[in-house]
Amino acid sequence: MKKFNIYIFIALLLVGVSCEDRLDLLPPQDVDNSVALSTDANVKAVLLGAYDALSIGDLFGGNTLRNSELLGANDEIVFSGTFGDPADIWRKQITNINSDVTETWIEGYEVINICNNVLSALDVVDEADRALVEGEAKFIRGLMYFELVKFFGTPYSAGGANSSLAIPIAENPNSTEEYEKSSVEEVYQLVISDLTFAENNLPSDNGTFANRVAAAAVLSRVYLQQENFAGARDAANRGLNYATGVYSLVGNLAGVYNNTNNTSEDVFAIQVNTQDGVNNMQLFFASPTLGGRGDIEIQPSHFDIYEANDERANLFYIDEATDDIRTAKWTNQFGNVVLVRLAELYLTRAEGNVRLGQSVGDSPANDLNLLRQRAGLADVVSPTLADVLAERNAELAFEGHKIHDIKRLQLSTDGLPYDSDQLIFPIPQREEGVNSNL
C-alpha cells in the first residue's frame, strides 16, 4: 500500500501551528505519524481528511453512483460521451487498465488507510470523544469496503459458499505489506462489524457527519445484499426510530433534489459548494446548458417503470440542444451528492416485512403510501413484493442503486445475468504489478 503523507500534512495545516513553530516545519514527505497523530486535535483533523477523501469525484462525489447506473443500464440509459472508460463500463467491456476502475480502487484504499491511521491513534483522543471518533472512522471504512466488495467481488450468495476471493483487507496503516485477497464473506463480516460499532456509538444527529441513522441505513443495505431480510428490515426500522425528531420526509418532490444544504430527508450526503466538493452525477447527467457534460441520456423505455400519474415521471427534461431526455435529479452543479435518504429506509422496511409476512415498525402499506402520496399516487392496501420493488425502482432511480439491486434480486442487465464476470470490476493492472498476491 502507498503512503498518504499528503493527508497527514493537510491535517497539520488544519490544526495550525504557532508563529514560533513555523520555522520548524518539516517538508510534507517527512511528516511522521508520531507527529501527525500525536494529539487529540491532530487525530480529529486526520478524520476530517477521511471525509474529504471519501468525497472526491472518483468515489462518492459521484462516480460510484454513476458506475452503478451504467452497469445496470438495461436499455434505460445510453452513455454517449467521449470518455472511453465510463463508456466501457456502460458497454460491460471493462479491462484492467480502465482508469475509472483503477481510481476507484486507489482512492478507496486511500480512504481505508486514513481511517486505519485514525483507529491506530485512538489512545490520544480525549476520552469523552473517543467512541465518536472511532464510530465515524469505522462508518467511513465500512462504507468504503462495502462499495469496493460490491464492485470487485462476486455477488453475495445467500446460504451459499461466499469463499470466492474479492479484495484485500488492509489492516495496518501505511503498510507496504502485499496483502492477499480476502473472501467475499470475510469482507462482509468486517463491514458489518464496523457499521454495527458505528450504529452503537454515534449520535442520531451529528451535523453533516456520519450518524447512527446513516450507519443503520448502510447496514440495512448490507443485509439486503446478503438476502438477510429480517436483518435489513430491523436495521431500517432502527434507523427510522433513531430518525424520529431529527429527520423527516420532504413534503414535495421538487424539494428533494439539487439542494446546496441537507434537507430534512438527507441522512448522509457529500457536501458541495462553490469553494469545495464535486458533484460528478451532475457533471455526467446534466445538459451542457446546466454546466454538465450531457453524457448520459435517458431512454423512453425507462418510463415503463412509472404508474400513470406518478409525478416522479416528471422529474425529467428535454435538452433543447440535442432533444435528449435527461433526469432532473442532478441539475445543480453545487448541489450535494445525497448518499442516504430517509425514503430508502421506508422502502427497505417494507420489503423486509412483505417478504416475511410481518409488520415490524409499521405495515408495508403505510410505509409505501408515504412515498406514493408524495408522488401523487393512490394508496395501496395490501402490497405485494412486486409492488414494493416497483416502488423502490421508481423512487430511487438514478441515485446509485441500480446494479446492486440487480445483483441481489438476481436479475439481468443488457442481456447479462446478474453474476456475469462482465459485471465485476477487474483488479487494476497497476495493482497486480506491485502486489504478486493479487
LINJO-V114102 format. One record per residue. N is the residue number from 0. PSI is psi in degrees with one decimal (999 if undefined). OMEGA is omega in degrees with one decimal (* if undefined). D_CENTER is the distance of its C-alpha to the mean C-alpha in Angstrom with 2 decimals. Layout:
BEGIN
[[N:PSI:OMEGA:D_CENTER] [N:PSI:OMEGA:D_CENTER]]
END
This chain:
BEGIN
[[0:140.2:178.8:22.87] [1:160.9:176.9:23.57] [2:153.8:-173.1:24.29] [3:56.7:-176.7:22.35] [4:-27.7:-178.1:25.27] [5:-39.6:179.5:24.04] [6:-36.8:178.7:21.40] [7:-39.3:178.5:24.17] [8:-42.3:176.3:26.52] [9:-40.2:179.1:24.25] [10:-41.8:179.4:24.16] [11:-37.0:177.8:27.93] [12:-38.4:179.2:28.12] [13:-38.4:179.7:26.05] [14:-40.2:-179.3:28.43] [15:158.0:178.1:31.43] [16:158.4:178.2:34.82] [17:161.6:179.7:38.33] [18:-38.1:-177.9:40.75] [19:-29.2:-174.9:42.77] [20:-17.0:-170.0:39.85] [21:-32.2:180.0:38.83] [22:-13.5:-177.1:41.58] [23:4.4:-177.3:40.28] [24:135.5:174.8:36.76] [25:156.4:172.0:35.99] [26:149.6:-174.7:34.41] [27:-33.5:-180.0:30.59] [28:-11.8:-179.2:30.92] [29:0.6:179.6:33.29] [30:120.0:-175.2:31.28] [31:154.8:177.2:31.16] [32:-32.4:-179.0:28.77] [33:-24.0:176.1:31.81] [34:-50.0:-173.7:31.81] [35:-28.2:-177.0:28.18] [36:30.6:-171.8:27.42] [37:-15.5:-176.8:30.86] [38:163.1:176.1:30.38] [39:-48.0:-177.2:28.30] [40:-39.7:-179.8:27.56] [41:-44.0:-179.8:26.61] [42:-41.1:179.0:24.11] [43:-33.2:176.6:22.45] [44:-37.7:175.6:22.43] [45:-37.7:176.3:20.76] [46:-40.5:175.2:18.01] [47:-35.5:176.3:17.59] [48:-32.2:176.9:17.38] [49:-42.2:176.0:14.34] [50:-42.7:-179.0:12.53] [51:-43.1:179.3:14.11] [52:-36.3:179.0:13.12] [53:-28.7:-169.7:9.38] [54:-0.7:-176.5:9.97] [55:162.4:-175.2:11.97] [56:-33.0:-179.3:12.01] [57:-17.5:-179.9:11.57] [58:-117.0:-172.3:8.03] [59:3.6:166.9:5.78] [60:3.4:171.9:9.23] [61:-39.5:-168.4:8.94] [62:-32.9:178.4:9.76] [63:-36.3:176.3:6.90] [64:-46.4:-179.9:6.88] [65:-44.8:-176.5:10.61] [66:-32.8:175.2:11.23] [67:-41.5:179.8:10.12] [68:-37.5:179.0:12.58] [69:-43.2:178.9:15.12] [70:-33.8:-178.1:15.32] [71:23.7:-170.7:15.70] [72:-46.7:174.8:18.06] [73:40.8:179.8:20.95] [74:9.3:179.5:23.41] [75:-21.0:176.1:21.59] [76:156.7:175.9:20.51] [77:134.2:172.7:22.26] [78:115.2:-175.8:21.23] [79:10.7:-177.5:24.42] [80:175.5:-176.7:23.58] [81:-8.9:179.3:25.46] [82:122.1:-174.5:22.71] [83:-32.9:-174.2:23.42] [84:-48.9:174.0:20.30] [85:-30.2:176.5:17.87] [86:-39.7:178.5:20.98] [87:-34.1:175.2:21.35] [88:-43.8:178.6:17.83] [89:-39.7:-179.5:18.89] [90:-10.6:-174.2:22.27] [91:38.7:177.2:20.91] [92:64.6:-169.8:23.22] [93:124.0:177.5:21.04] [94:171.7:-177.9:23.12] [95:6.4:172.6:22.56] [96:11.6:176.9:23.33] [97:120.0:-173.0:20.59] [98:-33.2:178.7:19.53] [99:-41.9:177.7:16.01] [100:-42.1:179.6:15.42] [101:-44.1:-179.1:17.39] [102:-34.5:175.7:15.48] [103:-43.8:178.9:12.11] [104:-52.9:-175.7:14.22] [105:-51.0:-176.7:16.16] [106:-33.8:177.2:13.67] [107:-44.1:179.6:11.43] [108:-23.7:171.8:14.71] [109:-43.7:177.1:15.76] [110:-47.5:-179.1:13.02] [111:-40.8:-179.6:14.18] [112:-41.2:178.3:17.72] [113:-43.4:177.8:17.54] [114:-41.6:178.0:16.34] [115:-36.7:175.5:19.19] [116:-46.0:179.2:21.54] [117:-46.8:-176.7:20.85] [118:-24.8:179.3:21.32] [119:-13.1:-173.6:24.51] [120:24.3:-177.6:26.05] [121:-24.0:-176.4:25.59] [122:-18.3:178.3:29.37] [123:-5.2:178.3:29.93] [124:140.1:176.9:27.60] [125:133.1:-174.1:29.63] [126:-35.7:-178.9:29.97] [127:-24.9:-176.8:29.10] [128:-2.7:-169.5:25.63] [129:-44.7:-179.2:24.99] [130:-36.4:178.3:23.03] [131:-48.0:-179.9:20.79] [132:-44.9:178.7:20.13] [133:-40.8:180.0:19.60] [134:-42.5:179.4:17.26] [135:-42.7:179.9:15.00] [136:-40.0:-179.9:15.19] [137:-31.1:174.3:14.49] [138:-49.4:-178.1:11.46] [139:-44.6:-179.7:9.95] [140:-44.4:179.1:11.54] [141:-43.4:177.7:10.58] [142:-41.6:-177.1:6.79] [143:-45.6:177.9:7.71] [144:-39.7:-179.5:10.35] [145:-43.1:179.8:8.60] [146:-41.8:-179.3:6.56] [147:-42.8:-177.6:10.03] [148:-29.0:176.7:12.11] [149:-37.2:-177.9:10.73] [150:-39.3:-172.7:11.64] [151:-7.4:-179.6:14.63] [152:164.4:174.3:16.06] [153:155.3:179.2:18.06] [154:142.7:177.8:16.87] [155:135.5:-178.7:17.57] [156:112.1:-178.9:21.04] [157:124.9:178.3:22.09] [158:0.8:-178.5:25.43] [159:-176.2:178.7:25.62] [160:118.3:178.4:25.71] [161:41.9:-177.0:22.33] [162:-3.1:178.6:24.20] [163:142.2:-175.4:23.16] [164:139.6:-175.4:22.01] [165:-83.6:-175.5:18.42] [166:159.2:177.0:17.44] [167:148.9:167.7:19.25] [168:108.3:-178.9:18.64] [169:113.0:-171.0:19.68] [170:-30.4:-172.5:21.42] [171:128.4:-179.4:23.63] [172:139.5:175.2:22.71] [173:22.6:-177.2:24.16] [174:145.2:172.6:25.67] [175:10.1:-179.7:27.23] [176:141.0:176.6:27.42] [177:92.1:-176.8:26.75] [178:145.7:171.6:24.36] [179:159.3:175.3:24.69] [180:142.2:171.2:22.00] [181:162.0:-178.8:21.12] [182:162.4:175.7:21.02] [183:-44.2:-178.8:18.17] [184:-44.5:-178.3:19.63] [185:-40.2:179.4:19.84] [186:-42.8:179.0:16.23] [187:-39.3:-179.6:15.25] [188:-36.6:175.5:17.90] [189:-43.0:178.4:16.71] [190:-46.9:-179.2:13.19] [191:-41.9:179.4:15.14] [192:-46.1:-179.4:17.55] [193:-47.0:-175.8:15.24] [194:-33.1:177.0:13.40] [195:-43.4:176.0:16.88] [196:-43.9:-179.7:18.38] [197:-44.8:-179.8:15.88] [198:-39.2:-175.7:16.60] [199:-12.1:-173.2:20.28] [200:-6.3:178.1:20.58] [201:153.2:175.7:18.49] [202:163.6:176.9:20.06] [203:-29.5:179.0:19.00] [204:116.9:-177.5:19.32] [205:37.1:-177.2:18.23] [206:-134.4:178.4:18.23] [207:5.5:-179.8:15.05] [208:174.7:-177.8:14.07] [209:142.7:180.0:12.41] [210:175.7:-174.8:14.59] [211:-25.5:175.4:15.65] [212:-45.9:178.7:14.50] [213:-41.1:179.9:10.81] [214:-44.2:178.1:11.70] [215:-37.7:-180.0:13.58] [216:-45.3:179.4:11.01] [217:-36.6:173.6:8.52] [218:-40.6:179.1:11.90] [219:-34.0:175.4:12.90] [220:-43.0:179.9:10.21] [221:-47.9:-178.9:11.57] [222:-34.4:175.7:15.02] [223:-44.2:179.7:14.62] [224:-29.3:178.8:13.87] [225:-3.1:-172.9:16.96] [226:30.2:173.2:18.91] [227:83.3:-168.9:19.71] [228:-30.2:175.2:20.17] [229:-43.2:178.4:22.03] [230:-41.6:179.3:19.41] [231:-45.6:179.4:16.66] [232:-45.6:-176.5:19.19] [233:-38.3:177.3:20.29] [234:-42.4:177.4:16.97] [235:-39.5:179.8:16.24] [236:-40.7:176.4:19.84] [237:-42.6:179.0:19.64] [238:-41.6:178.7:16.73] [239:-36.4:176.4:18.93] [240:-43.3:177.1:21.88] [241:-32.2:-174.1:20.31] [242:-14.8:-177.1:19.36] [243:123.8:179.7:23.04] [244:-5.2:-179.6:24.56] [245:-45.2:-178.3:21.40] [246:154.4:176.0:19.26] [247:155.4:178.0:20.62] [248:141.0:172.7:20.00] [249:141.7:-172.6:20.99] [250:-24.4:-177.7:24.39] [251:152.3:-175.5:24.12] [252:-36.8:-177.4:21.76] [253:-27.5:-177.7:22.72] [254:-2.7:-175.3:21.40] [255:-33.0:-167.6:17.84] [256:160.5:172.0:16.70] [257:39.9:-177.9:17.36] [258:140.3:177.9:17.94] [259:-14.6:173.6:18.56] [260:151.2:178.0:18.34] [261:138.3:173.4:16.19] [262:178.2:177.4:17.89] [263:-14.8:-177.6:18.98] [264:-15.8:-173.8:16.25] [265:106.0:-177.8:13.25] [266:-39.3:177.5:12.16] [267:126.3:-176.3:9.53] [268:147.8:172.3:9.30] [269:124.8:-175.0:9.72] [270:128.8:-178.8:13.51] [271:136.5:173.2:15.50] [272:-176.3:-175.3:19.28] [273:-17.9:-179.5:22.28] [274:-23.9:-171.5:22.54] [275:154.1:175.5:19.07] [276:162.8:-179.6:15.56] [277:145.9:178.2:14.63] [278:88.0:-178.1:13.27] [279:-16.9:172.5:13.26] [280:-43.7:175.5:12.51] [281:-41.0:-177.6:15.82] [282:-44.1:-174.5:17.37] [283:-27.3:-176.7:17.17] [284:-29.2:-172.7:17.55] [285:153.8:178.5:20.14] [286:155.9:177.3:23.84] [287:-30.7:178.8:25.67] [288:-18.4:178.0:27.62] [289:11.8:177.9:24.51] [290:4.6:178.7:23.57] [291:-175.3:177.4:21.29] [292:-19.7:-178.3:22.24] [293:34.9:-175.4:22.50] [294:-20.0:-174.6:21.31] [295:118.9:-178.0:19.78] [296:136.2:177.1:22.36] [297:133.1:-178.4:22.07] [298:152.0:-179.9:24.78] [299:-30.1:-178.3:27.20] [300:-24.2:179.8:26.23] [301:-33.3:-172.5:22.92] [302:-6.1:175.1:25.05] [303:-17.4:-176.6:26.43] [304:-11.2:-175.1:23.55] [305:140.3:171.3:24.86] [306:162.1:174.4:27.89] [307:137.4:177.9:30.77] [308:8.3:176.7:30.40] [309:116.4:-176.9:26.64] [310:-15.7:175.9:25.83] [311:-21.4:176.2:22.29] [312:-8.5:177.9:24.22] [313:-0.7:-179.5:25.43] [314:50.6:-178.1:22.10] [315:163.8:176.2:23.23] [316:159.7:177.6:25.82] [317:125.8:176.1:28.20] [318:112.6:-175.1:28.07] [319:-28.5:-177.7:31.71] [320:-29.3:-173.5:32.00] [321:-10.4:-174.8:30.96] [322:14.5:177.7:31.08] [323:151.6:176.3:27.61] [324:134.1:179.1:25.40] [325:150.4:177.7:22.16] [326:140.8:177.9:19.52] [327:6.7:178.7:20.15] [328:-19.5:-175.2:16.62] [329:76.1:-178.9:16.08] [330:-16.2:-177.1:19.48] [331:112.9:-179.2:19.30] [332:-30.3:-177.7:18.92] [333:17.9:175.8:18.44] [334:149.5:178.5:16.28] [335:151.0:173.0:13.14] [336:103.2:-175.1:9.71] [337:124.5:-179.7:8.81] [338:-33.1:-179.6:5.45] [339:120.6:172.9:7.88] [340:150.3:179.9:11.42] [341:-32.3:-178.9:14.42] [342:-36.8:-179.0:15.40] [343:-37.0:-178.8:12.90] [344:-37.9:175.8:14.67] [345:-41.2:-179.6:17.98] [346:-40.6:-179.8:17.14] [347:-42.1:177.9:16.08] [348:-40.6:179.2:19.17] [349:-41.7:-179.1:21.30] [350:-45.4:178.7:20.31] [351:-42.9:-179.4:21.07] [352:-39.7:178.9:24.28] [353:-44.1:-178.9:25.45] [354:-31.9:-176.3:25.02] [355:-1.5:179.6:26.92] [356:37.2:-176.6:29.41] [357:178.3:179.1:28.73] [358:48.0:178.6:27.95] [359:128.3:179.7:26.31] [360:-52.0:176.3:25.37] [361:170.2:-179.3:26.52] [362:151.2:175.3:27.54] [363:-36.2:-179.6:25.26] [364:-45.1:-179.6:27.44] [365:-41.0:179.6:26.94] [366:-45.3:-179.5:23.15] [367:-37.8:-174.6:23.15] [368:-24.6:174.0:25.94] [369:-41.6:-178.9:24.13] [370:-35.7:179.5:21.88] [371:-40.1:178.6:24.79] [372:-40.2:178.1:27.06] [373:-30.7:-179.2:24.77] [374:3.9:177.8:24.65] [375:21.9:-177.7:28.45] [376:156.8:177.8:28.84] [377:154.0:178.5:31.33] [378:153.5:169.8:30.48] [379:148.4:-176.3:30.24] [380:-51.1:-179.0:32.45] [381:79.5:-174.8:31.54] [382:142.8:173.8:28.30] [383:173.6:176.0:27.92] [384:-39.5:178.5:24.87] [385:-37.9:178.1:25.10] [386:-43.6:-178.2:25.09] [387:-45.5:-178.3:21.94] [388:-35.0:176.6:20.02] [389:-39.1:178.5:21.54] [390:-41.3:178.4:20.47] [391:-44.4:-178.9:16.83] [392:-41.5:-179.0:17.14] [393:-39.1:-175.1:18.84] [394:-38.4:-171.8:16.75] [395:14.7:-178.9:13.22] [396:134.8:176.2:14.58] [397:33.6:176.7:12.92] [398:15.1:172.2:9.64] [399:13.8:-176.4:7.62] [400:-10.3:-161.9:8.90] [401:-59.9:-174.1:12.17] [402:-31.1:-178.3:12.67] [403:-35.3:174.6:11.10] [404:-39.0:177.9:13.48] [405:-42.4:-178.2:16.19] [406:-43.6:-176.9:16.08] [407:-28.5:179.5:16.21] [408:-0.5:177.2:18.88] [409:49.0:177.5:20.69] [410:-170.9:176.4:21.21] [411:161.8:175.9:21.98] [412:126.8:179.9:20.77] [413:41.3:176.1:23.34] [414:0.2:-179.7:25.82] [415:137.4:175.6:23.82] [416:158.2:-175.1:23.34] [417:-28.7:-175.8:19.96] [418:18.6:178.1:20.93] [419:140.8:175.5:22.28] [420:-24.1:-179.6:21.99] [421:-10.1:178.4:21.30] [422:10.9:179.1:17.79] [423:131.8:177.2:17.00] [424:135.3:175.6:16.38] [425:152.1:173.5:19.52] [426:129.1:-177.9:19.86] [427:143.1:-178.7:20.68] [428:-39.6:-178.1:24.44] [429:-31.7:178.8:24.53] [430:-39.7:177.6:23.00] [431:-31.8:-179.0:25.55] [432:-28.0:-177.1:28.20] [433:-9.1:-177.7:27.72] [434:102.6:-176.6:26.90] [435:-20.8:-179.7:29.40] [436:-11.3:179.1:27.53] [437:999:*:24.88]]
END
